Amino acid sequence: MRYAVILALVIATLTAPLTHASRATLSSAPDSLSEVHLVFVGDLMVGRYVGAALRARGYDAPFGDVKSFLQSADLAIGNLEGPVVAPGTRSIPAPSPNELNLTGDIRSVPALSRAGFDLLSVANNHSLDAGQDGLKSTLAALRANNIGALGTTDVRGGQTAVIREVRGLRIAFLAYTAIRPNNLSEAAMRNSALPVGIAYVNPVNASDKARFTREIGMARSQADALVVIIHWGTEYAGQPDAGQLELSRLASEAGANLVVGAHPHVAQGLVLAPHGAPNQSTVVAYSLGNALFDQMTNAQTRQGLALDCFLDRAGVKSARLIPMEIQTNANYSMRVVDDAYGQPTLARASLSTPSTLRWRALWDASQSAPGIALAYKQDDALANRESLENLGLPGPTRVQLQDGTLAVKELQTGGAWRTVWASDPDWRVTGYTVGDANADGKPELVYSLWKKRLTWERPAEGGLRVNMQGGDILPHIYINGW
């Protein structure tokens, strides 16, 4: 994936820009500096109209445009919405807009593997659309194609984390559904004589929440980092509901580093939740929306998100939401889109992203694979402050940092403050101080900011020309003197 080297969600552990790692082989060699690159997408469905298109046009057809994106990650993860069965062993429903049975063809699973998926959650409300036999068929097909299944339970209804080790970093994965499988009652979900096979948690049930917390705590003790995937929320809602808020709180307190949601079929935003460990937070992506589905009449269900993040031993190092779309053709193709086109999706996600995260969409048309959504964590101690400073100007001077813009103001006769300098509106200033930075006996304004680095071009007519907007978004330190 050739994105610009750019950070989306700056967390306390972040100290330097990231570069993208190539897909790594699993290794037990310890490496305290290892970072693991994860990519998550939302709901993947290979039944109904998508399934008919796959059978007609080829099972690899939806993934050509996203294969390099998925394979750029160490691990690519999604939610498999519905079981897969072999034709002839069980009926695959004919496509219909009113058909809620999402059973798909087992021949789609090798294509999911070839596309780059390493782990798929089966904990959702459609996993039992083909009954227990359909779930068993799905798990066998995933296993045969080297895709790990997340969210399965043992005969007692408990879940054991799936652990993947990449470059010495052990990452535990758990998956749950807060939405009951179709046609199953609450009583049936708790009937020990009828093992459901997928992990279910009701956000208002005390015993469910206790088990949920216990399993997360156990998984966290066995790994360096923990990811929890949850099928939750209200369909087509742009904001998280009470159940999502409750389960994300419990997951954070129990030790999850990352919580990734699905089921609403539309994009929701990011939050940072307090974590039980010191100086850490849990990154919560409420809903990534649809990744591959046949809900094409509404732009909101056609346009989803990918979550691109890096983990290390300190937790989530960076995370960003990238707009995606299901193309409106008979292939139902997945693709990553640029921010100019994906702006509505990012705007919808930002509605459920709190004001303590600064959102900004950036797009560079020269990128071979554009589409970057940024969310910066603000430092409350530095944001929106001002102070009287000596900068060597004739009159009293005030320095003001407001919403990422830094300004120097001088007191005029009559008591008004006049702005004598302000930072570029395309920059995001994160903090400032005043001191003698170059030891010349004069005060300077020193400030940190995020901006595109300058690049130099050689025009056809010769010489060099600076491109003010040509480089990657990187942190800078600037010094201004008067």
C-alpha positions as CSV (number, residue, x, y, z in Angstrom):
1,M,0.0,0.0,0.0
2,R,1.6,3.2,-1.1
3,Y,0.1,5.7,1.2
4,A,2.0,8.8,2.3
5,V,3.8,8.2,5.6
6,I,1.2,9.8,7.8
7,L,-0.3,9.4,11.3
8,A,-4.0,9.3,11.9
9,L,-4.7,9.0,15.6
10,V,-1.8,10.2,17.7
11,I,-1.7,8.4,21.0
12,A,0.4,8.8,24.1
13,T,3.0,6.2,23.0
14,L,3.5,7.9,19.6
15,T,7.0,9.4,19.2
16,A,7.9,9.2,15.5
17,P,6.3,8.8,12.0
18,L,5.5,5.3,10.9
19,T,6.4,3.4,7.8
20,H,4.3,0.6,6.5
21,A,5.6,-2.9,7.0
22,S,5.2,-5.6,4.4
23,R,3.3,-8.7,5.2
24,A,5.5,-10.7,7.6
25,T,5.8,-14.4,8.2
26,L,5.0,-15.5,11.7
27,S,8.1,-15.6,13.9
28,S,8.9,-16.3,17.6
29,A,12.0,-14.2,17.5
30,P,11.6,-11.5,20.1
31,D,11.9,-7.9,19.0
32,S,11.1,-5.2,21.5
33,L,10.8,-2.6,18.7
34,S,8.4,-4.5,16.6
35,E,5.3,-2.9,15.2
36,V,2.5,-4.9,13.7
37,H,0.3,-3.5,11.0
38,L,-3.4,-4.5,11.1
39,V,-6.1,-3.7,8.6
40,F,-9.8,-4.2,9.5
41,V,-12.8,-4.0,7.2
42,G,-16.5,-4.3,8.1
43,D,-19.3,-6.7,7.0
44,L,-18.4,-9.2,4.3
45,M,-21.3,-11.0,2.7
46,V,-21.0,-13.7,0.0
47,G,-24.7,-14.7,-0.2
48,R,-27.8,-13.3,-1.8
49,Y,-27.0,-11.0,-4.8
50,V,-23.3,-10.9,-4.1
51,G,-23.2,-14.7,-4.2
52,A,-25.1,-14.8,-7.5
53,A,-22.5,-12.4,-9.0
54,L,-19.6,-14.4,-7.7
55,R,-21.0,-17.6,-9.2
56,A,-21.5,-15.8,-12.5
57,R,-18.4,-13.7,-12.8
58,G,-15.8,-15.4,-10.6
59,Y,-15.0,-15.6,-6.9
60,D,-12.0,-13.3,-7.1
61,A,-13.9,-10.5,-8.9
62,P,-14.7,-8.3,-5.9
63,F,-11.1,-8.2,-4.5
64,G,-8.9,-7.1,-7.4
65,D,-8.8,-3.5,-6.3
66,V,-8.2,-4.1,-2.6
67,K,-5.8,-7.1,-2.7
68,S,-2.6,-5.0,-2.4
69,F,-4.2,-3.0,0.3
70,L,-5.1,-6.0,2.4
71,Q,-1.9,-7.8,1.7
72,S,0.2,-4.8,2.8
73,A,-0.8,-5.5,6.4
74,D,0.6,-8.2,8.6
75,L,-2.9,-9.3,9.4
76,A,-6.1,-8.4,7.6
77,I,-9.4,-9.0,9.5
78,G,-13.1,-8.7,8.7
79,N,-16.6,-9.9,9.7
80,L,-18.0,-12.8,7.6
81,E,-21.7,-12.1,7.6
82,G,-23.4,-15.4,7.0
83,P,-22.3,-19.1,6.6
84,V,-20.9,-20.8,3.6
85,V,-21.9,-24.2,2.4
86,A,-21.2,-26.5,-0.5
87,P,-23.9,-26.4,-3.3
88,G,-26.0,-29.4,-3.1
89,T,-25.3,-30.1,0.6
90,R,-27.7,-27.3,1.6
91,S,-29.9,-24.9,-0.2
92,I,-28.5,-21.5,-1.0
93,P,-31.4,-19.1,-1.2
94,A,-32.1,-17.4,-4.4
95,P,-31.4,-13.6,-4.4
96,S,-34.3,-11.5,-3.2
97,P,-34.3,-8.0,-1.6
98,N,-36.5,-9.4,1.2
99,E,-34.4,-12.6,1.8
100,L,-32.7,-12.3,5.2
101,N,-30.9,-15.6,4.8
102,L,-27.3,-14.8,3.8
103,T,-26.0,-18.3,3.2
104,G,-23.2,-18.2,0.6
105,D,-21.2,-20.6,-1.5
106,I,-18.2,-22.3,0.1
107,R,-16.2,-21.7,-3.1
108,S,-15.9,-18.0,-2.1
109,V,-13.6,-18.9,0.8
110,P,-10.4,-19.6,-1.2
111,A,-10.9,-16.2,-2.9
112,L,-11.1,-14.5,0.6
113,S,-7.8,-16.1,1.4
114,R,-6.2,-15.1,-1.9
115,A,-7.4,-11.5,-1.3
116,G,-5.4,-11.4,1.9
117,F,-7.7,-12.1,4.7
118,D,-6.0,-13.8,7.7
119,L,-8.8,-13.7,10.3
120,L,-12.6,-13.5,10.0
121,S,-15.2,-13.2,12.8
122,V,-18.2,-15.5,12.6
123,A,-19.8,-14.0,15.7
124,N,-22.8,-12.3,14.1
125,N,-26.6,-12.6,13.7
126,H,-26.4,-14.4,10.4
127,S,-23.8,-17.1,11.3
128,L,-26.6,-19.7,11.9
129,D,-28.6,-19.0,8.8
130,A,-27.8,-22.5,7.6
131,G,-28.0,-24.0,11.1
132,Q,-25.3,-25.8,13.1
133,D,-24.2,-27.7,10.0
134,G,-23.7,-24.5,8.1
135,L,-21.6,-23.1,10.9
136,K,-19.5,-26.3,11.0
137,S,-19.1,-26.1,7.2
138,T,-18.0,-22.4,7.5
139,L,-15.4,-23.2,10.1
140,A,-14.0,-26.2,8.2
141,A,-13.7,-24.0,5.0
142,L,-11.9,-21.2,6.8
143,R,-9.5,-23.7,8.4
144,A,-8.8,-25.4,5.1
145,N,-7.9,-22.0,3.6
146,N,-5.6,-20.9,6.5
147,I,-8.1,-18.3,7.7
148,G,-8.5,-18.1,11.5
149,A,-12.1,-18.1,12.7
150,L,-12.9,-15.6,15.5
151,G,-15.9,-15.7,17.9
152,T,-16.5,-19.5,18.3
153,T,-17.3,-21.1,21.6
154,D,-16.8,-24.4,23.3
155,V,-19.5,-26.7,24.6
156,R,-19.8,-24.6,27.8
157,G,-20.4,-21.5,25.8
158,G,-17.0,-19.9,26.6
159,Q,-14.5,-18.4,24.2
160,T,-10.8,-18.9,24.0
161,A,-8.8,-16.1,22.3
162,V,-7.1,-16.8,19.0
163,I,-3.5,-15.7,19.3
164,R,-1.2,-14.7,16.4
165,E,2.4,-14.0,16.9
166,V,4.1,-11.6,14.5
167,R,7.8,-10.7,14.9
168,G,7.6,-11.6,18.6
169,L,4.5,-9.6,19.3
170,R,1.6,-11.8,20.6
171,I,-1.8,-10.4,19.7
172,A,-4.9,-12.0,21.1
173,F,-8.3,-11.7,19.2
174,L,-11.8,-12.2,20.6
175,A,-15.1,-11.7,18.8
176,Y,-18.6,-11.4,20.1
177,T,-22.1,-10.6,18.8
178,A,-24.6,-8.6,20.8
179,I,-27.2,-9.3,18.2
180,R,-28.8,-12.7,18.5
181,P,-28.7,-15.0,15.5
182,N,-32.0,-14.8,13.5
183,N,-34.9,-16.8,14.9
184,L,-33.1,-17.6,18.2
185,S,-34.6,-16.4,21.4
186,E,-32.7,-15.2,24.5
187,A,-33.6,-18.5,26.2
188,A,-32.2,-20.5,23.3
189,M,-28.9,-18.6,23.5
190,R,-28.5,-19.8,27.1
191,N,-29.7,-23.4,26.6
192,S,-26.8,-25.6,27.4
193,A,-28.4,-28.5,25.6
194,L,-28.3,-26.5,22.4
195,P,-24.7,-25.2,21.9
196,V,-25.0,-22.2,19.7
197,G,-21.3,-22.1,18.8
198,I,-20.8,-18.4,18.6
199,A,-20.0,-16.0,21.4
200,Y,-22.9,-13.9,22.5
201,V,-23.0,-11.0,25.0
202,N,-26.1,-9.1,25.9
203,P,-25.1,-5.6,27.2
204,V,-27.8,-5.5,29.8
205,N,-27.3,-9.1,31.1
206,A,-25.1,-9.2,34.2
207,S,-23.8,-12.8,33.7
208,D,-23.0,-12.1,30.1
209,K,-21.1,-9.0,31.0
210,A,-19.2,-10.8,33.7
211,R,-18.2,-13.6,31.3
212,F,-17.3,-11.0,28.7
213,T,-15.0,-9.1,31.1
214,R,-13.5,-12.4,32.4
215,E,-12.6,-13.7,29.0
216,I,-11.1,-10.3,27.9
217,G,-9.0,-10.3,31.1
218,M,-7.8,-13.8,30.5
219,A,-6.9,-13.1,26.9
220,R,-5.0,-10.0,27.9
221,S,-2.9,-11.9,30.4
222,Q,-1.8,-14.2,27.6
223,A,-0.7,-11.7,25.0
224,D,1.1,-8.4,24.5
225,A,-2.0,-6.8,22.9
226,L,-5.7,-7.6,22.7
227,V,-8.2,-6.9,19.9
228,V,-12.0,-7.4,20.5
229,I,-14.4,-7.4,17.5
230,I,-18.0,-6.9,18.4
231,H,-21.2,-7.2,16.2
232,W,-23.4,-4.6,17.9
233,G,-25.4,-1.4,17.6
234,T,-28.5,-0.3,15.8
235,E,-28.8,-0.9,12.0
236,Y,-28.4,2.3,9.9
237,A,-27.8,4.5,13.0
238,G,-25.0,7.1,12.6
239,Q,-24.4,7.2,16.4
240,P,-23.4,4.4,18.8
241,D,-26.3,3.2,21.0
242,A,-26.3,2.5,24.8
243,G,-25.2,-1.2,24.3
244,Q,-22.1,-0.1,22.2
245,L,-21.1,2.4,24.9
246,E,-21.5,-0.1,27.7
247,L,-19.6,-2.9,26.0
248,S,-16.8,-0.6,24.9
249,R,-16.4,0.6,28.4
250,L,-16.3,-2.9,29.8
251,A,-13.8,-4.0,27.1
252,S,-11.6,-1.0,27.9
253,E,-11.6,-1.6,31.6
254,A,-10.9,-5.3,31.2
255,G,-7.7,-4.6,29.1
256,A,-8.6,-4.4,25.4
257,N,-6.3,-2.3,23.4
258,L,-8.5,-2.1,20.3
259,V,-12.3,-2.6,19.9
260,V,-13.7,-2.9,16.3
261,G,-17.4,-2.9,15.6
262,A,-19.7,-4.0,12.8
263,H,-23.5,-4.6,12.1
264,P,-24.9,-1.0,11.7
265,H,-24.0,-1.2,8.0
266,V,-23.1,2.5,8.1
267,A,-19.9,4.3,9.2
268,Q,-19.5,5.4,12.8
269,G,-16.4,7.1,14.3
270,L,-13.5,6.6,16.6
271,V,-13.1,7.2,20.4
272,L,-10.3,6.8,22.9
273,A,-11.6,5.1,26.1
274,P,-9.7,5.0,29.4
275,H,-7.7,1.8,29.9
276,G,-7.0,-0.2,33.0
277,A,-3.2,0.0,32.5
278,P,-1.3,3.2,33.2
279,N,-0.8,5.7,30.4
280,Q,-2.8,3.6,27.9
281,S,-6.1,4.1,26.1
282,T,-8.4,1.8,24.2
283,V,-9.1,2.7,20.6
284,V,-12.8,2.0,19.7
285,A,-14.0,2.0,16.1
286,Y,-17.8,1.8,16.6
287,S,-18.7,0.7,13.1
288,L,-16.8,0.2,9.8
289,G,-20.0,-0.2,7.8
290,N,-20.2,-2.5,4.8
291,A,-17.1,-3.9,3.1
292,L,-18.9,-6.3,0.6
293,F,-22.7,-6.3,0.6
294,D,-25.6,-5.9,-1.8
295,Q,-27.2,-2.9,-0.1
296,M,-26.5,-0.6,-3.0
297,T,-29.4,1.8,-3.3
298,N,-28.2,3.9,-0.3
299,A,-24.8,5.7,-0.4
300,Q,-24.4,5.2,3.3
301,T,-24.6,1.4,3.1
302,R,-22.4,1.4,-0.1
303,Q,-19.7,3.5,1.5
304,G,-17.8,2.0,4.5
305,L,-14.4,2.3,6.2
306,A,-11.2,0.4,6.7
307,L,-9.3,0.7,10.0
308,D,-5.6,0.8,9.4
309,C,-3.5,0.7,12.6
310,F,-0.2,-0.3,14.1
311,L,0.3,-2.1,17.4
312,D,3.4,-2.5,19.6
313,R,4.0,-3.6,23.2
314,A,2.7,-0.3,24.5
315,G,-0.6,-0.8,22.7
316,V,-2.1,0.9,19.7
317,K,0.5,3.2,18.3
318,S,-1.6,4.8,15.5
319,A,-4.9,4.3,13.9
320,R,-6.8,5.8,11.0
321,L,-10.0,5.4,9.1
322,I,-9.8,5.1,5.3
323,P,-12.9,5.5,3.2
324,M,-14.0,2.5,1.0
325,E,-16.8,1.8,-1.4
326,I,-18.6,-1.1,-2.9
327,Q,-18.7,-0.3,-6.6
328,T,-22.1,-0.2,-8.2
329,N,-21.5,-2.8,-10.9
330,A,-22.5,-6.5,-11.2
331,N,-19.3,-7.6,-9.6
332,Y,-19.9,-5.8,-6.2
333,S,-16.2,-4.9,-6.2
334,M,-14.5,-3.5,-3.1
335,R,-12.2,-0.5,-3.5
336,V,-10.4,2.1,-1.5
337,V,-11.4,5.6,-2.4
338,D,-9.7,9.0,-2.1
339,D,-10.8,11.5,0.4
340,A,-12.4,13.8,-2.2
341,Y,-14.8,11.0,-3.1
342,G,-14.9,9.6,0.5
343,Q,-15.6,12.9,2.2
344,P,-19.3,12.0,3.0
345,T,-18.2,8.8,4.7
346,L,-15.6,10.6,6.8
347,A,-18.1,13.3,7.6
348,R,-20.6,10.6,8.9
349,A,-17.9,9.0,10.9
350,S,-16.9,12.3,12.5
351,L,-20.4,12.8,13.9
352,S,-19.7,10.1,16.5
353,T,-16.1,11.1,17.0
354,P,-15.8,13.3,20.1
355,S,-14.4,16.8,19.9
356,T,-11.3,15.8,21.7
357,L,-10.2,14.1,18.5
358,R,-9.4,16.6,15.7
359,W,-10.5,15.3,12.3
360,R,-9.0,16.4,9.1
361,A,-9.2,14.8,5.6
362,L,-6.2,15.1,3.3
363,W,-5.8,13.9,-0.2
364,D,-2.8,14.1,-2.5
365,A,-3.8,13.3,-6.1
366,S,-0.2,12.2,-6.9
367,Q,-0.5,9.2,-4.5
368,S,-0.8,5.9,-6.2
369,A,-3.4,4.8,-3.6
370,P,-5.0,7.9,-2.0
371,G,-7.6,7.9,0.7
372,I,-6.4,9.0,4.2
373,A,-8.6,10.1,7.1
374,L,-6.8,11.7,10.0
375,A,-7.8,12.0,13.6
376,Y,-5.4,13.7,16.0
377,K,-5.6,13.4,19.8
378,Q,-5.4,16.8,21.3
379,D,-3.3,17.6,24.3
380,D,-5.6,19.4,26.6
381,A,-2.7,21.1,28.4
382,L,-1.6,22.7,25.1
383,A,-4.8,23.3,23.2
384,N,-6.5,26.7,23.1
385,R,-4.3,28.6,25.4
386,E,-2.7,32.1,25.4
387,S,0.0,33.9,27.3
388,L,1.7,37.3,27.5
389,E,5.3,36.9,26.2
390,N,8.4,39.0,25.5
391,L,9.2,38.5,21.9
392,G,11.2,41.8,21.5
393,L,8.3,43.7,19.9
394,P,7.9,47.4,20.9
395,G,4.6,46.8,22.8
396,P,3.1,44.1,25.0
397,T,2.8,40.8,23.1
398,R,0.2,38.0,23.4
399,V,0.7,34.5,21.9
400,Q,-2.5,32.6,21.3
401,L,-3.1,29.0,20.2
402,Q,-6.6,28.4,19.1
403,D,-7.9,25.3,17.4
404,G,-4.5,24.5,15.9
405,T,-3.7,28.0,14.7
406,L,-0.9,30.0,16.4
407,A,-1.0,33.8,16.4
408,V,1.1,36.6,17.7
409,K,-0.8,39.8,18.8
410,E,0.6,43.2,19.8
411,L,-1.2,45.7,22.0
412,Q,-2.1,48.9,20.1
413,T,-2.8,52.4,21.3
414,G,-6.3,52.4,22.6
415,G,-6.2,48.9,24.0
416,A,-6.9,46.8,20.9
417,W,-4.8,43.7,20.1
418,R,-3.6,43.5,16.4
419,T,-2.5,40.2,14.9
420,V,1.0,40.7,13.5
421,W,1.6,37.1,12.6
422,A,-0.4,33.8,12.3
423,S,0.5,30.3,11.3
424,D,-0.5,28.8,7.9
425,P,-4.1,27.7,8.0
426,D,-3.1,24.3,6.5
427,W,-0.9,23.6,9.5
428,R,-1.9,22.2,12.8
429,V,0.1,23.7,15.6
430,T,0.2,21.5,18.7
431,G,2.2,23.6,21.2
432,Y,4.5,26.5,21.8
433,T,7.1,28.0,24.1
434,V,9.2,31.1,24.2
435,G,13.0,31.1,24.8
436,D,16.4,31.9,23.4
437,A,16.6,29.0,21.1
438,N,19.8,30.0,19.3
439,A,21.7,31.6,22.2
440,D,21.8,35.1,20.6
441,G,20.4,36.8,23.6
442,K,17.0,37.4,21.9
443,P,13.7,35.6,22.6
444,E,12.2,33.3,19.9
445,L,8.8,31.7,19.5
446,V,9.3,27.9,19.3
447,Y,6.3,25.8,18.2
448,S,5.5,22.3,17.1
449,L,3.2,21.5,14.2
450,W,2.0,19.0,11.6
451,K,2.4,20.0,8.0
452,K,3.4,18.7,4.6
453,R,7.1,18.7,4.1
454,L,8.5,20.7,1.2
455,T,9.7,18.9,-1.9
456,W,11.8,20.1,-4.7
457,E,11.0,19.6,-8.4
458,R,13.1,20.1,-11.5
459,P,10.9,21.8,-14.1
460,A,11.5,21.2,-17.8
461,E,12.9,24.7,-18.2
462,G,15.7,23.9,-15.7
463,G,16.5,24.9,-12.2
464,L,14.7,23.9,-9.0
465,R,11.2,24.7,-7.8
466,V,9.8,24.2,-4.4
467,N,6.5,22.4,-4.1
468,M,4.8,23.6,-0.9
469,Q,2.2,20.8,-0.9
470,G,4.2,17.9,-2.3
471,G,5.4,16.0,0.7
472,D,4.2,13.7,3.5
473,I,2.4,15.0,6.6
474,L,5.1,15.0,9.3
475,P,5.8,16.7,12.6
476,H,8.0,19.8,12.5
477,I,9.5,22.2,15.0
478,Y,9.7,25.9,13.9
479,I,11.5,28.8,15.4
480,N,10.4,32.4,14.7
481,G,12.3,35.5,15.9
482,W,11.4,39.2,15.7
